[in-house]
Amino acid sequence: MIAAVALGIALIAISAIAVLWFVGGRDAEKLARTEPKQCLPASLDTEGPHPGMLWVPGGRLRMGDTVYAEEGPIRERDVKGFWIDRHEVTNREFAAFVAATGYVTVAERPVDAAAHPELPADMRAPGAVVFVMPNKVDGSGDISQWWQYIPRANWRHPGGPRTNIDGHENYPVVAVALADIEAYARWKGRTIPDEAQWEWAARGGSSRPLAEHEQPKEANTWQGIFPVLNSGDDGFVGLAPAGCYKPNGYGLYDMIGNVWEWTTDIYDGDAARRTIKGGSYLCAPNYCMRYRAGARQGQEADLATSHLGFRTILEAPGP
């Protein structure tokens, strides 16, 4: 994505991005007040052997789907039981990790010029890729019409330097790269799920892909014409706090929608990319029907973006 964004990119004013970020947040809160949601409280359950995690029993997974070519063929995998976070790691949780360790994320460091020699100098500054809703688009092939590399955007400032996460402590942390989430997982004594583990958990107890592929009602996705019109019918026009929709059959929140989630699997043989799963608030029927457990996409391992988060797993005995 870095190369795609670099081609013909025209950076917009940071102040405009700040306006979009905060207006989106206010709209989301207003919509959320009009429709009851099952958002999690500020503090999660503290009981059980692994607080904040749920046990997913093992089984045989029919992995993949049939909507996009990269999802198939459907193949069978045996998955052992494991513990997994009830919801995506939040800003509050990630902040605790940074405070305890002094960790500096990839987006807060200069871009590795040796790894990305094609980038112009102004895109080697610390930063992240941010979604900015355009007024209009000229076709859908040029993603730089809605994705912008913003210097000084990072997990603390996910919309750019004039934005912050104050009041968004229970939102999923975003703008984190693979190295960041691996560091967090090590600190917690955990790991990141592989693609099969993630998909098995997302199915919520069903071993097979769903026959239908309609846009889910209980997930934060894009309603309307992407990327220019989002009606917010699901209660949010941008990110939602963790756990604002009904959990799946295992009791897991937001496995589909809200933010994409990292897995450890190399994407289609490209060692520089990893497989991400679950879709996000940007997935719409007209552009990205990846709000399904079997959907997948590749992501540069060292690229932080505003629509991608994660959760951790623990391979330990069950309850």
PLY file of the C-alpha trace (Angstrom):
ply
format ascii 1.0
element vertex 319
property float x
property float y
property float z
element edge 318
property int vertex1
property int vertex2
end_header
0.00 0.00 0.00
2.90 2.38 0.65
3.86 2.35 -3.04
0.25 2.80 -4.13
-0.25 5.74 -1.81
3.04 7.28 -2.91
2.02 7.36 -6.57
0.32 10.65 -7.30
-0.45 11.34 -3.63
-1.53 14.87 -2.74
-1.40 15.43 0.99
-4.33 17.46 2.30
-4.14 19.95 5.15
-3.71 18.40 8.58
-6.35 20.75 9.98
-8.92 19.33 7.55
-8.13 15.82 8.72
-8.55 16.90 12.32
-11.99 18.28 11.51
-13.01 15.04 9.79
-11.73 12.95 12.70
-13.59 14.86 15.41
-16.78 15.41 13.43
-16.89 11.68 12.75
-16.46 11.00 16.45
-19.28 13.34 17.45
-21.59 11.85 14.82
-20.78 8.38 16.10
-21.57 9.33 19.69
-24.86 11.00 18.66
-25.92 7.95 16.67
-24.91 5.62 19.47
-27.14 7.49 21.92
-30.17 6.98 19.67
-29.70 3.22 19.27
-29.08 1.00 22.32
-25.79 -0.89 22.05
-24.19 -3.64 24.08
-20.91 -1.80 24.60
-18.58 -3.26 27.19
-17.96 -1.40 30.45
-14.67 0.38 31.02
-13.32 -2.55 33.04
-13.77 -6.07 31.73
-14.42 -9.25 33.67
-11.56 -10.00 36.05
-12.51 -13.54 37.00
-11.40 -16.82 35.47
-7.91 -18.17 34.75
-7.21 -15.56 32.03
-9.18 -12.34 32.65
-10.52 -10.66 29.54
-10.12 -13.82 27.46
-12.50 -16.58 26.42
-11.84 -20.23 25.62
-12.37 -21.38 22.03
-12.59 -25.19 21.79
-10.77 -26.91 18.96
-12.25 -28.57 15.91
-11.99 -29.04 12.16
-12.33 -25.86 10.11
-13.42 -25.56 6.51
-11.32 -22.49 5.89
-11.88 -19.80 3.27
-14.79 -18.50 1.21
-15.87 -17.97 -2.38
-16.50 -14.23 -2.87
-12.98 -13.15 -3.88
-10.30 -15.24 -5.57
-7.79 -14.93 -2.72
-10.21 -16.63 -0.31
-10.19 -20.01 -2.01
-10.02 -22.83 -2.45
-11.87 -23.87 0.68
-9.52 -26.18 2.60
-9.71 -28.12 5.84
-7.63 -27.35 8.92
-7.52 -28.90 12.38
-7.47 -26.22 15.07
-6.55 -26.87 18.70
-8.36 -25.03 21.48
-6.97 -21.69 22.68
-7.80 -18.58 24.68
-8.51 -15.32 22.84
-9.24 -11.72 23.83
-12.96 -11.03 24.07
-12.48 -7.93 21.94
-9.83 -5.97 20.09
-7.01 -4.51 22.17
-8.04 -1.00 23.20
-6.20 2.31 23.47
-6.37 1.95 27.25
-4.70 -1.46 27.16
-2.04 -0.44 24.67
-1.29 2.72 26.66
-0.64 0.57 29.75
1.90 -1.43 27.75
3.67 1.70 26.51
3.72 3.23 29.99
5.24 0.06 31.47
7.87 -0.51 28.78
8.57 2.82 27.09
7.90 1.15 23.74
7.97 3.36 20.61
5.76 2.16 17.78
6.78 1.80 14.14
4.65 4.80 13.13
6.58 6.95 15.63
9.91 6.10 13.97
11.27 7.23 10.58
10.40 4.88 7.72
13.18 2.41 6.86
14.55 3.88 3.63
16.41 0.67 2.79
13.19 -1.32 2.95
11.30 1.28 0.90
13.77 2.99 -1.47
10.92 4.06 -3.79
9.44 6.48 -1.27
10.01 10.23 -1.55
11.74 11.92 1.37
8.55 13.49 2.74
7.00 10.04 3.15
9.91 8.72 5.21
8.94 10.85 8.18
7.25 9.02 11.07
3.57 8.61 10.33
0.70 6.38 9.30
-1.84 5.96 6.53
-5.18 7.57 7.37
-8.58 7.22 5.70
-9.98 10.59 4.63
-13.46 10.66 3.07
-13.22 12.42 -0.31
-15.85 14.74 -1.74
-15.79 12.79 -4.99
-13.74 10.06 -6.65
-12.58 9.42 -10.19
-13.03 5.66 -10.42
-12.02 3.21 -7.69
-8.57 2.18 -8.87
-6.58 5.00 -7.25
-6.77 4.45 -3.49
-4.79 7.63 -2.79
-8.13 9.41 -3.31
-9.11 8.29 0.20
-5.91 6.98 1.80
-3.33 9.60 2.81
0.08 9.13 4.43
0.04 11.65 7.29
3.30 12.54 9.06
3.02 12.22 12.87
-0.11 10.11 12.69
0.25 7.18 15.09
-1.69 5.28 17.74
-1.85 8.36 19.99
-2.90 10.59 17.07
-4.74 8.26 14.69
-6.13 11.03 12.45
-2.95 13.12 12.40
-1.05 15.32 14.88
-4.07 17.52 15.72
-6.13 14.51 16.81
-5.81 12.39 19.93
-7.45 9.52 21.77
-8.77 11.49 24.74
-12.18 10.06 25.54
-11.51 7.14 23.19
-9.75 4.90 25.71
-12.14 2.01 25.00
-11.79 2.22 21.22
-9.59 -0.31 19.41
-6.00 0.83 19.13
-5.07 1.45 15.49
-2.00 2.62 13.57
0.00 -0.31 14.95
2.33 -2.39 12.78
3.23 -6.07 13.12
6.30 -5.42 15.30
4.17 -3.34 17.68
1.52 -5.98 18.24
4.12 -8.71 18.65
5.84 -6.61 21.33
2.54 -6.11 23.13
1.74 -9.82 22.96
5.15 -10.76 24.40
4.62 -8.32 27.25
1.31 -10.02 28.02
2.85 -13.50 27.73
0.71 -14.25 24.68
0.92 -14.50 20.90
-0.97 -13.31 17.83
-3.42 -15.75 16.18
-2.59 -17.37 12.88
-5.15 -17.18 10.10
-6.81 -20.51 10.87
-7.12 -19.72 14.61
-8.57 -16.32 13.88
-11.08 -17.62 11.34
-12.13 -20.50 13.59
-12.82 -18.07 16.43
-14.66 -15.67 14.13
-17.06 -18.37 12.97
-18.37 -18.60 16.52
-18.92 -22.35 16.51
-19.76 -22.96 12.84
-17.14 -25.01 10.97
-18.36 -23.93 7.52
-18.61 -20.59 5.68
-22.08 -19.05 5.74
-24.03 -19.65 2.56
-25.18 -16.03 2.43
-22.87 -13.07 2.12
-25.15 -10.18 3.09
-23.79 -7.20 4.97
-24.03 -8.07 8.68
-26.40 -6.09 10.85
-24.47 -6.67 14.09
-21.13 -5.25 12.99
-19.59 -1.85 12.32
-19.37 -1.61 8.53
-20.02 1.03 5.85
-23.64 1.72 4.88
-23.91 3.57 1.60
-21.59 4.15 -1.34
-17.94 3.81 -0.39
-15.97 6.07 -0.06
-18.21 9.13 -0.42
-21.40 8.41 1.55
-21.85 6.60 4.87
-25.33 6.82 6.38
-24.20 5.43 9.74
-27.27 3.20 9.98
-25.35 0.82 12.24
-24.84 3.58 14.82
-21.35 4.73 13.82
-19.79 6.55 10.89
-16.23 5.70 11.93
-14.64 3.52 14.57
-16.83 2.25 17.39
-15.79 1.46 20.96
-14.94 -2.18 21.55
-17.94 -4.43 22.07
-20.81 -2.29 20.73
-22.47 -5.17 18.87
-23.76 -8.58 19.86
-21.00 -11.16 20.43
-20.67 -14.24 18.25
-21.37 -17.80 19.34
-18.22 -17.95 21.47
-18.98 -14.62 23.15
-16.35 -12.71 21.14
-16.97 -9.11 20.14
-16.20 -7.42 16.83
-14.59 -10.35 15.07
-16.31 -8.91 12.00
-16.16 -5.20 11.19
-14.91 -2.22 13.19
-11.20 -2.78 12.45
-9.28 -5.34 10.45
-7.14 -7.60 12.65
-3.58 -8.82 12.20
-2.64 -12.50 11.96
0.83 -14.01 11.84
0.43 -15.75 8.46
2.55 -14.54 5.54
0.19 -13.42 2.78
0.41 -15.56 -0.37
4.17 -16.11 -0.14
5.10 -12.43 0.22
7.31 -12.25 3.34
6.84 -8.48 3.56
3.07 -8.84 4.10
0.81 -10.56 6.59
-2.79 -11.71 6.32
-5.41 -9.51 7.96
-8.94 -10.65 8.68
-12.48 -9.54 9.46
-12.98 -6.36 7.46
-13.57 -2.95 9.04
-15.90 0.01 9.28
-14.79 0.82 5.70
-16.15 -2.38 4.14
-19.23 -1.84 1.95
-21.15 -4.00 -0.51
-20.04 -1.86 -3.46
-16.31 -2.07 -2.72
-15.09 -4.40 0.05
-17.36 -7.33 0.91
-14.81 -8.62 3.40
-17.07 -8.48 6.45
-16.91 -12.30 6.63
-14.85 -14.79 8.62
-13.44 -16.37 5.45
-12.37 -13.07 3.88
-8.71 -12.09 3.89
-6.37 -9.41 2.62
-2.64 -8.69 2.57
-1.03 -5.91 4.59
2.56 -4.63 4.63
4.01 -5.73 7.96
5.63 -2.36 8.68
2.71 -0.15 7.64
0.45 1.41 10.29
-3.08 2.31 9.19
-6.17 3.83 10.76
-8.45 0.83 10.13
-6.30 -2.03 11.47
-6.01 -3.36 15.03
-5.49 -6.71 16.74
-6.24 -9.12 19.55
-4.07 -11.73 21.25
-4.35 -15.44 22.00
-2.95 -17.74 24.65
-2.22 -21.39 23.92
-2.87 -22.85 27.36
-5.10 -25.58 28.83
-8.81 -24.93 28.69
-11.14 -24.35 31.62
0 1
1 2
2 3
3 4
4 5
5 6
6 7
7 8
8 9
9 10
10 11
11 12
12 13
13 14
14 15
15 16
16 17
17 18
18 19
19 20
20 21
21 22
22 23
23 24
24 25
25 26
26 27
27 28
28 29
29 30
30 31
31 32
32 33
33 34
34 35
35 36
36 37
37 38
38 39
39 40
40 41
41 42
42 43
43 44
44 45
45 46
46 47
47 48
48 49
49 50
50 51
51 52
52 53
53 54
54 55
55 56
56 57
57 58
58 59
59 60
60 61
61 62
62 63
63 64
64 65
65 66
66 67
67 68
68 69
69 70
70 71
71 72
72 73
73 74
74 75
75 76
76 77
77 78
78 79
79 80
80 81
81 82
82 83
83 84
84 85
85 86
86 87
87 88
88 89
89 90
90 91
91 92
92 93
93 94
94 95
95 96
96 97
97 98
98 99
99 100
100 101
101 102
102 103
103 104
104 105
105 106
106 107
107 108
108 109
109 110
110 111
111 112
112 113
113 114
114 115
115 116
116 117
117 118
118 119
119 120
120 121
121 122
122 123
123 124
124 125
125 126
126 127
127 128
128 129
129 130
130 131
131 132
132 133
133 134
134 135
135 136
136 137
137 138
138 139
139 140
140 141
141 142
142 143
143 144
144 145
145 146
146 147
147 148
148 149
149 150
150 151
151 152
152 153
153 154
154 155
155 156
156 157
157 158
158 159
159 160
160 161
161 162
162 163
163 164
164 165
165 166
166 167
167 168
168 169
169 170
170 171
171 172
172 173
173 174
174 175
175 176
176 177
177 178
178 179
179 180
180 181
181 182
182 183
183 184
184 185
185 186
186 187
187 188
188 189
189 190
190 191
191 192
192 193
193 194
194 195
195 196
196 197
197 198
198 199
199 200
200 201
201 202
202 203
203 204
204 205
205 206
206 207
207 208
208 209
209 210
210 211
211 212
212 213
213 214
214 215
215 216
216 217
217 218
218 219
219 220
220 221
221 222
222 223
223 224
224 225
225 226
226 227
227 228
228 229
229 230
230 231
231 232
232 233
233 234
234 235
235 236
236 237
237 238
238 239
239 240
240 241
241 242
242 243
243 244
244 245
245 246
246 247
247 248
248 249
249 250
250 251
251 252
252 253
253 254
254 255
255 256
256 257
257 258
258 259
259 260
260 261
261 262
262 263
263 264
264 265
265 266
266 267
267 268
268 269
269 270
270 271
271 272
272 273
273 274
274 275
275 276
276 277
277 278
278 279
279 280
280 281
281 282
282 283
283 284
284 285
285 286
286 287
287 288
288 289
289 290
290 291
291 292
292 293
293 294
294 295
295 296
296 297
297 298
298 299
299 300
300 301
301 302
302 303
303 304
304 305
305 306
306 307
307 308
308 309
309 310
310 311
311 312
312 313
313 314
314 315
315 316
316 317
317 318
